[in-house]
Amino acid sequence: MGKIKVKLWTNQYVIIILLSLVMFASFYMITAGFPIFVSTKSDNPAMAGIMTTTLMSASLITRFFASVIIQKVNMKLLLIISLLYFLGTIGLTFVNDSIGFLILIRALQGIGFSMLTILVFTISSNIVPKSRLGEGIVFFAMSTSVGTTMGPLIAISYLAHFSFHSMMMITLGLMTFSLVCSFFTKNTVKKEKESPQATNKEPFYKYMFDKRVLLPCILVAFNYIAIAGTVNFMGAFGKEINVGGSISQFFIAQGIAMVLVRAFSGKIFDRFGHRILIIPAAISGAGGLILLGFSTSMGMVLVSGVLFGIAFAIIHPIIQAWALTLVPPEKKATANSMLLIFIDAGLAIGSVGLGFLAKSVGYGMTFSYSAATMIVILLLYLIGSKKTVKLETK
């Protein structure tokens, strides 16, 4: 009755949200822009998928070492170094634009983005008060998802009129803003004092893996297989249905739906749990992808964007918050690391797998087929979540 509501919107929380928003927007501008640029050099849609898979594979490998490095190095210093490194990889795009060299750049960017994401996820998890976990994680995820949504929107619209290299200059400026923000962050290592013996005595493999969060990780991976299709192939789909750069409005509809839903979904999680959110989200995501695949007008595209935006708004952040409730405080870094590894795996599988599928059946049918990932999420969740309830209540 007399509970004091812990402050969520501290200066540090606002800084990490701004940094993450701009960083993710920059990264996904590059991610969406590369396939469009590569399509001017190769007619094979799988080539764009291979580039993204190269990036995500490099990121995936890096994640196994990143969490260990974070434990030993000042997080603020590592964040600054990682941002400087990523700025350097953007600069390399002006050196050579051959397919082979661009693939190398994507691998280097995968290493940098892997470090950056695990850093901002860890810093944000440490900043958020325990009593407002769902709300804090959802609003942080909103910053990364708005960036993820706005990045492709900006890239597709911009590249319809201007050059790829001029777009890369914009990403340089945006990442420089994130670098400036990083100087105002604080090193967040306080929580490790809660249970120092637990992490010190655990062998490396136990720090990297916890079976209690395996189901949430698998669900997130399937979610990002579907997301990979919308990020990588939406521009090409616009050409396929003769709407050109207007197809980018899908991301506007998705973004609006996402912001509206996330304004209250975190509070719902904190009060009622995850089940009331994840089931309708998976159904909405499946419906959105099926509709997108059969879209022949911008009206249908916008409705599909809203439906997929609802799934986008809920599935990742709510599953992340759920995963954090399944482990003790000293294993939060493990949960975050595993989630990011499975996100990378989902993006890598989705990028190359849907790329090859698009070559055979076209982009529209590829989106419709990818709705199967949402159905899998729903079925696995309905079957598996019952078994994790006991872990949550212990």
N, C-alpha and C positions, 0 to 999 in steps of 0.2 A: 504493500500500500504506500509506504513512504520511500519507494525506490527512486533514486536519483538517476535520470537518464544520462548516460555517459555521452560526452560530446563526440560526434563522428567527424564533422567537417572542420578539422584542425588545419593549420597552415601546411603541415607536412602532407596531409591527405590530399589537399587541393593541389599542391605542387606535383605529387606523383600522378594524379589524375590528368593534369595538363600535359605533363611530360609524356605519359602513355598515349593519350589521345593523338598528339602530334606525331609521335614516333610510329604508331600503328598506321596512321593515315599515310605517312611517307612510305612506309614499307609496302603497303598494299597498292599505292600508286605505282610503285615499281613492279610489283607482282602482276597487276593487271596490264601495265604498259608493255612489259616484256613480250607477252604473246602477240600483241598487236604489232609490235616492232618486228618480231621474228617472222610474222606472217608475210611481211614485205620481202623477206629473204628466202622463205621456204613455204611450199604449199601443203606441207604435212602438218596437220593439227596436233599430232602426237609430239612434235618437236617442242612446242610450247609446254606441254605437259612434262616432258623430260627435263626441261629447264627447272620447272618448279619442283619436280621430284628430286633433282640434284641438290637444290637448295635445302629442301626438307630433310634429305638424307644426311647432309652435312650437319644440319641443326640437330638431328636425332642423335648422331654419334657424339656431338659436343655435349649434349645434355648429361651424358653419363659421367662426365668429368666436371661440368660446370658447378654442380651442387657441392662437390668437394672443395673446389677452388673458393667458392663463396664462403665456406666455413673458415677459411684460413686467411682471407684478404679482406681489408676494409671495404664494405659494400659500396660506399659512396665513391671511393677511389676507383673501384672496379667498374662502376657504372660510367664514370667519366671516360675511362680508358676504352670501354666497349663502344661508347658513342663516337669517340674519335676514330676508332678502327672502322666503324660502319661508314662514317663520312669518307674515309679513305677508299672504301670499296665503291662508293658512288662515283668518286673522282676517276676511278679506273675505267668507267664506261665511256669516258671521252678519249681514251687511249686507242682502243681498237673495237670495231663492231662486228668482227667475224663470229660465226656461230660458236666455234670452239672456245674463243676467248670469253664470250658472254656466258657460256656454261661454267667456265672457271670462276668468273665473277660471282655467279649465283651461288657457287659452293662456298666462296669466301663470305658472302653475305649471310649464308646459312649459319656459319660459325658465329658471326657477330650478332645476328638476331637471336640466336639461341641463348647467348649470354645475357642479352638485354631483356628478353622476356622473363627468364627465370629470376633475374634481379628485380624487375618491377613487380612481379607476382609475389616474391618473397618479402620485399619491402612493404607492399600494400597489405599483405596478410599480417605482418607484424604491427602495422599501424592501427588496423581495425579493432575496436573493442570487442571482446568476446560476446557481450550481451547484444551486440548489433551486427553479428557476423553476416547473416543473410543480407541485410540492407547494405552493409559496407562492401561486401564482395560484389553484389549486383551493381552498385553504382560505379565501382572500379571497372567491372566488366563492361559497363555501358561506355566508359571512355575508350576501352580497347575496341569494342564493337562498332561504336560510331566511327572510329578511325578506320576500322576494317571495311565499313560500308562506304564512307566518304572517299576513301582512297581509290577504289575502282571507278566510282562515279566521276571523280575529278579526272582521272586518267583517260577514261573512255571519251568523255566530253572534250577534254583538252586535245587529245591526239586526233580528233576528227578535224581539227583546224590547224594545229601546230606540230612542231617536230618532237621526236622522242628526246633528243638531247636537250632541248629547251625545258622539257618537263623535268629532266634530271637536275637541271639547275634549280628548279623550284624545290625538289626534294632535298637538295643540299641546304637550302635556306631553312626548310622546316626542321631538318635534323639538327641544325645549328641552334634553333630555338630550344629543342629538347636538351641539347648540351648545356645551354645556359641554365635551364631549370635544374639540371643535375647538380650544379654548384650550390644550390640552396637546400638540397636534401641532407638528411642526417643519417649516419650509420645506424642501422637497426639490428643490433645483436643482443639486445637486453633479454629477449624471451628465452634465449638459450640457457640463462641462469636458472630457469624454472626447474630444469631436470638435467643438470650437467652430466651426471653419471650415466643416464640413459643413452645419450648419444656417443659418449666417449668409449663405452664398452661395446657398442654394437659394431659388428664387422661391416665392411663396406657394402656388401650385397644386401644386408638387411636395411641399411640406410637408404638404398636406392629402390627397394621394393617392399611393399606391404600388401599382402593379399586382401586385406579388408577394403582397399580402394580399387581393386581390380575391376569389379563390375562398373562403377562410375567411369573408370578410364576407358573401358570398351565402348560404353555408350557415347562418350565424347568423341571417340575415334570415328564411329559411324556418322555422327553429326557432321564432322569435318570432311568426311568423304563427299557428302552432299554439298557442303559449302565450297569445296574445291571446284566443283563444276560451275557454280555461279560466279566465282571470282575469275576463273581462267577463261571461260567460254561465252560469257554474256555478250561481249563485243561481237564475236563471230555470229552468235545467234541473231543479233540485230540485223546483220547483213542477210542472214538466211530468210528472215521473214519480212525483209524490205522496210525496216524502220530505221536503219542506220544507227547514228549516235543517240537517237531518242530512247533506245533500249536502256540507257543509263538511268532513266527514271524509275526503273525497277528498284534501284538502290535507294532512291528517295522514299518510295513507298515503304520499303523494308525498314529504313532508318526511322521514319515517323512511327511506324507500328512498334518498333523495338523500344524507342524512347518512352512512348506512352505506357507500354506494358511493364517496363523496368521501373517506372516511377512507383509502382506499388507491389511488384512481385517479391522483392526482398522482404518487405514487411509481412507479406503472406507466409513466406517461408519461415520467418522467425516465430510466427504465431501458430501456424497449422502444419508445417512440414512440407516435404517435397512432392508427395504423391498427388496432391490437388493441382499441382502445376505441370508436372512432367507429362502426364497422360494426355491432357488436351493439347499440349505443345507439340507432341509427336504427331498427333492426328492432324493438326493444323499444318505442320511442315510437309506431311505427305500430300495433303490436298493442294498446297501451294505449288509443289514441284510438278504434280500431275497437270494442274492447270497451266503452268508455265510451258510445259512441253507441247501442249495443244493450242497455245496462244497464237492468234492470227492478227490481233490488234493490240494497241497500247492499253486499252481498257482492261483486257484480260491479263496483260503483263502486270499492270498496277495492282489488280486484285491478288494475283499470285505473289507479288512482292509483299503485300500486307500479311497474307497467310504465312509465308515463309519467315517474315519478320517476327511474327509471334513466336515461332519455334526458335528463331535465332536469339530472341530476347530472353528466353527461359532456359533452354536446355543446358548450355554451357555454364552460366553462372550458378544456377540452382544445383546442378550436379557437382560443381566445384565446392559450393558451400556444404552440400550433403557429404561429400568426401571428407571434408575437414572435420565433420562431426563424428566420423567413423574411427578417427585415430586420436591418440593422446596429443597434447600440445607439442611435445618434442618431435612428433612425426609429421607436423604440418609441412615442413620442407620436403619430406618424402612424398606426401600426397600431391603437392604442387608440381614437383619434378615429374612424377609418374603421369599426371594429367597432361603436362606439356609434351612429354615423350609420345603419348598416344595421340595428341593433337597433330604433332608432326607426322606420325605414321599415317593418320587419316588423310591429311592433306597430300602426302606423297602418293599414297595408293589411289586416292581420288583423282589427282591431277593426271597421272599417267594412264590409269585404268579407264577413266571417262574420256580421256583424249583418244585412246584407241577405239573405244565404243563410238565416239562421235564420228570417227572416220568411216565406220561401217553403217551407222543408222541415222546420222545427222545430229545436229545439236539439240533440236526439239525433243526427239525421242530419248536422247541421252538424259535430259532433265527428268522426263517422265519415269524412265527406268530407275533413276537415282532415288525416287520416292521410296523404293524398297528399303533404303537405309533407315528411313524414319519408321517404317513398319517393324524392322528388326529391333530398333531402339525400344519401341513400344512393347514388343513381345518379351525381349530380354529383361526389360524393367519389371513387367508384370510378374514374370517368373522369379527373377533374382532378387528384387527388392524385399520380398518377404523374408528372405534369409538374412538380410543385413539389418533388419529391425532389431534383432536381439543384440547385435554389436553396438547399435546406437544407444540402447537402453541400459547397457551394462555400466 
